[in-house]
């Protein structure tokens, strides 16, 4: 085999490997994106764990998740120290305002200690309920599909209490509007 044939064959093999790697990377990226935002075929076992949970309210008292069952619910795990979480809170408040009349409720679960949450809410009151999930909130989020344990993490439930949507990372109002339109 000549040096020229060998060189051409090497270039062809390198090019083919590059195309294969690019295809694999694109496929993995697509799959990861689908896993983050895809509607769920069946509610994971964590849904019932959530519905049976009780949380301390920052202002005192208790919030029972079961009391919110029966209407669509957008649950958001956030923390005062999480910049993307804080940035998305106005979007969640706007969603609550726009879709309250359609029965939607937003619930913020702070994965934080009580005092920073109380201080935060004094500075930026929210017009949707907020409760304290504490540091165990990460475990609850994992049972709802947040394998990475990152924040913010949002989950939607339909009127029956079945988990129908989840997203790791900040939400945006247009995607929440689409979600509400699908649920009806």
The 8 nearest C-alpha neighbors of each residue, nearest first, counted from 0:
[[1, 4, 5, 2, 3, 6, 8, 7],
 [2, 0, 4, 3, 5, 6, 7, 8],
 [1, 3, 5, 4, 6, 0, 7, 8],
 [2, 4, 6, 1, 5, 7, 0, 8],
 [5, 3, 7, 1, 6, 2, 8, 0],
 [4, 6, 2, 8, 3, 7, 9, 1],
 [5, 7, 9, 3, 8, 4, 2, 10],
 [8, 6, 4, 10, 9, 5, 11, 3],
 [7, 9, 11, 5, 6, 10, 4, 12],
 [8, 10, 6, 12, 11, 7, 13, 5],
 [11, 9, 13, 7, 8, 12, 14, 6],
 [10, 12, 8, 14, 9, 13, 15, 7],
 [13, 11, 15, 9, 14, 10, 16, 8],
 [14, 12, 16, 10, 15, 11, 9, 17],
 [15, 13, 17, 11, 12, 16, 10, 18],
 [14, 16, 12, 18, 17, 13, 11, 19],
 [15, 17, 19, 13, 14, 18, 20, 12],
 [18, 16, 14, 20, 15, 19, 21, 13],
 [17, 19, 21, 15, 20, 16, 22, 14],
 [18, 20, 16, 22, 17, 21, 23, 15],
 [21, 19, 23, 17, 22, 18, 16, 24],
 [20, 22, 24, 18, 23, 19, 25, 17],
 [23, 21, 19, 25, 20, 24, 26, 18],
 [22, 24, 26, 20, 21, 25, 19, 27],
 [25, 23, 21, 27, 26, 22, 20, 28],
 [24, 26, 28, 22, 23, 27, 21, 29],
 [27, 25, 23, 29, 24, 28, 22, 30],
 [26, 28, 30, 24, 29, 25, 31, 23],
 [29, 27, 25, 31, 30, 26, 24, 32],
 [30, 28, 26, 32, 27, 31, 25, 33],
 [29, 31, 27, 33, 32, 28, 34, 26],
 [30, 32, 34, 28, 33, 29, 27, 35],
 [33, 31, 29, 35, 34, 30, 28, 36],
 [34, 32, 30, 37, 35, 31, 36, 29],
 [35, 33, 31, 32, 37, 36, 30, 29],
 [36, 34, 32, 166, 33, 167, 37, 31],
 [35, 37, 166, 33, 165, 34, 38, 32],
 [36, 38, 33, 34, 35, 39, 164, 165],
 [39, 37, 164, 163, 36, 40, 165, 162],
 [38, 40, 163, 41, 164, 37, 42, 162],
 [39, 41, 38, 42, 163, 162, 37, 43],
 [42, 40, 39, 43, 162, 161, 163, 38],
 [41, 43, 162, 161, 46, 44, 39, 163],
 [44, 42, 45, 46, 41, 143, 162, 144],
 [45, 43, 46, 47, 42, 142, 48, 143],
 [44, 46, 142, 143, 48, 43, 47, 49],
 [47, 45, 49, 48, 44, 43, 50, 143],
 [48, 46, 50, 49, 45, 44, 51, 43],
 [47, 49, 45, 46, 51, 50, 52, 44],
 [48, 50, 46, 52, 47, 51, 45, 64],
 [51, 49, 47, 64, 65, 52, 48, 46],
 [50, 52, 48, 49, 47, 65, 64, 53],
 [53, 51, 49, 50, 64, 63, 48, 54],
 [54, 52, 63, 62, 64, 61, 51, 55],
 [55, 53, 62, 61, 131, 130, 132, 56],
 [54, 56, 61, 131, 130, 60, 62, 57],
 [55, 57, 130, 59, 58, 61, 60, 131],
 [58, 56, 59, 117, 130, 113, 55, 131],
 [57, 59, 56, 60, 117, 55, 130, 61],
 [60, 58, 56, 57, 55, 61, 62, 130],
 [61, 59, 56, 55, 58, 62, 57, 54],
 [60, 62, 55, 56, 54, 63, 53, 59],
 [61, 63, 54, 53, 55, 56, 64, 130],
 [64, 62, 53, 65, 66, 52, 54, 61],
 [63, 65, 50, 66, 67, 52, 53, 62],
 [64, 66, 50, 68, 67, 63, 51, 52],
 [65, 67, 64, 63, 68, 62, 69, 50],
 [68, 66, 65, 64, 69, 70, 72, 63],
 [67, 69, 65, 66, 70, 160, 158, 64],
 [68, 70, 158, 159, 67, 160, 71, 157],
 [71, 69, 158, 102, 68, 103, 72, 157],
 [70, 72, 157, 158, 103, 156, 104, 102],
 [73, 71, 104, 156, 155, 103, 105, 74],
 [72, 74, 155, 105, 154, 104, 106, 75],
 [75, 73, 106, 154, 153, 105, 107, 155],
 [74, 76, 153, 107, 152, 108, 106, 77],
 [77, 75, 108, 152, 151, 109, 107, 153],
 [76, 78, 109, 151, 84, 110, 150, 108],
 [79, 77, 109, 110, 81, 80, 111, 84],
 [78, 80, 81, 116, 85, 115, 119, 77],
 [79, 81, 78, 82, 85, 84, 111, 77],
 [82, 80, 84, 78, 79, 83, 85, 77],
 [81, 83, 85, 84, 86, 80, 79, 78],
 [84, 82, 86, 85, 81, 169, 87, 151],
 [85, 83, 151, 81, 77, 82, 87, 86],
 [84, 86, 82, 88, 87, 83, 81, 79],
 [85, 87, 83, 84, 88, 82, 89, 169],
 [86, 88, 90, 84, 85, 89, 169, 83],
 [87, 89, 91, 90, 85, 86, 92, 84],
 [90, 88, 92, 91, 87, 93, 86, 85],
 [91, 89, 93, 87, 88, 92, 172, 94],
 [90, 92, 94, 88, 89, 93, 95, 87],
 [91, 93, 89, 95, 94, 90, 88, 96],
 [92, 94, 96, 90, 95, 91, 89, 97],
 [93, 95, 91, 97, 92, 96, 98, 90],
 [94, 96, 92, 93, 98, 99, 97, 105],
 [97, 95, 93, 94, 99, 98, 92, 100],
 [98, 96, 94, 95, 99, 93, 100, 101],
 [97, 99, 101, 100, 95, 103, 96, 94],
 [100, 98, 103, 102, 101, 95, 96, 97],
 [99, 101, 102, 98, 103, 97, 96, 95],
 [102, 100, 98, 99, 103, 183, 97, 179],
 [101, 103, 99, 100, 70, 71, 104, 98],
 [104, 102, 71, 99, 98, 72, 101, 70],
 [103, 105, 72, 73, 95, 99, 71, 102],
 [106, 104, 73, 72, 127, 74, 95, 107],
 [107, 105, 74, 128, 129, 75, 127, 73],
 [106, 108, 129, 75, 76, 74, 109, 130],
 [109, 107, 76, 130, 132, 131, 129, 75],
 [108, 110, 131, 77, 78, 111, 132, 76],
 [111, 109, 133, 78, 132, 136, 134, 77],
 [110, 112, 133, 109, 78, 134, 113, 116],
 [111, 113, 133, 114, 115, 116, 110, 134],
 [114, 112, 116, 115, 117, 57, 111, 131],
 [113, 115, 117, 116, 112, 118, 57, 119],
 [116, 114, 118, 117, 113, 119, 112, 79],
 [117, 115, 119, 113, 114, 118, 120, 79],
 [118, 116, 114, 120, 119, 115, 57, 113],
 [117, 119, 115, 121, 116, 120, 114, 122],
 [118, 120, 116, 122, 117, 121, 115, 123],
 [119, 121, 124, 123, 117, 122, 118, 116],
 [122, 120, 118, 119, 123, 124, 117, 116],
 [121, 123, 119, 120, 124, 118, 117, 125],
 [124, 122, 120, 121, 119, 125, 118, 88],
 [123, 125, 120, 121, 122, 126, 119, 127],
 [126, 124, 127, 123, 92, 120, 128, 129],
 [127, 125, 92, 124, 128, 95, 96, 129],
 [126, 128, 125, 105, 106, 129, 92, 95],
 [129, 127, 106, 107, 130, 126, 105, 125],
 [128, 130, 107, 106, 108, 127, 56, 131],
 [129, 131, 56, 108, 55, 54, 57, 109],
 [130, 132, 109, 55, 133, 108, 54, 56],
 [131, 133, 136, 110, 109, 108, 54, 135],
 [134, 132, 110, 111, 135, 131, 136, 112],
 [133, 135, 136, 110, 111, 137, 132, 112],
 [136, 134, 137, 138, 133, 132, 139, 110],
 [137, 135, 132, 139, 134, 110, 138, 133],
 [136, 138, 140, 135, 139, 148, 134, 141],
 [139, 137, 141, 135, 136, 140, 142, 148],
 [138, 140, 136, 142, 141, 137, 143, 135],
 [141, 139, 137, 143, 138, 142, 145, 136],
 [140, 142, 145, 138, 144, 143, 146, 139],
 [143, 141, 45, 139, 140, 144, 138, 44],
 [144, 142, 45, 140, 141, 145, 46, 43],
 [143, 145, 141, 142, 146, 140, 43, 165],
 [146, 144, 141, 148, 140, 147, 143, 167],
 [145, 147, 141, 148, 144, 142, 140, 149],
 [148, 146, 149, 145, 141, 167, 144, 150],
 [147, 149, 145, 146, 137, 141, 150, 140],
 [150, 148, 147, 151, 152, 167, 145, 168],
 [151, 149, 152, 77, 168, 76, 167, 84],
 [150, 152, 168, 77, 84, 76, 169, 167],
 [151, 153, 167, 150, 76, 166, 75, 168],
 [154, 152, 75, 166, 165, 74, 76, 167],
 [153, 155, 165, 74, 164, 73, 75, 166],
 [156, 154, 73, 164, 72, 163, 162, 74],
 [155, 157, 162, 72, 161, 160, 163, 71],
 [156, 158, 71, 160, 159, 161, 163, 162],
 [157, 159, 70, 69, 71, 160, 156, 68],
 [160, 158, 157, 161, 69, 68, 70, 156],
 [159, 161, 156, 157, 158, 68, 162, 69],
 [162, 160, 156, 42, 157, 159, 163, 46],
 [161, 163, 156, 42, 155, 164, 46, 160],
 [162, 164, 39, 156, 38, 155, 161, 157],
 [165, 163, 38, 155, 154, 39, 162, 37],
 [166, 164, 154, 153, 36, 155, 35, 167],
 [165, 167, 36, 35, 153, 152, 168, 154],
 [166, 168, 152, 35, 151, 153, 150, 149],
 [169, 167, 151, 152, 166, 150, 170, 83],
 [170, 168, 151, 87, 83, 84, 171, 167],
 [171, 169, 168, 87, 172, 174, 175, 166],
 [170, 172, 173, 174, 90, 175, 169, 87],
 [171, 173, 175, 174, 90, 176, 94, 170],
 [174, 172, 176, 175, 171, 177, 170, 178],
 [175, 173, 177, 176, 172, 171, 178, 170],
 [174, 176, 178, 172, 177, 173, 179, 171],
 [175, 177, 173, 179, 174, 178, 172, 180],
 [178, 176, 174, 180, 175, 179, 181, 173],
 [177, 179, 175, 181, 176, 180, 174, 182],
 [180, 178, 176, 182, 181, 177, 183, 175],
 [179, 181, 177, 183, 178, 182, 176, 175],
 [182, 180, 178, 179, 183, 177, 176, 175],
 [181, 183, 179, 180, 178, 157, 71, 177],
 [182, 180, 181, 179, 101, 178, 71, 157]]
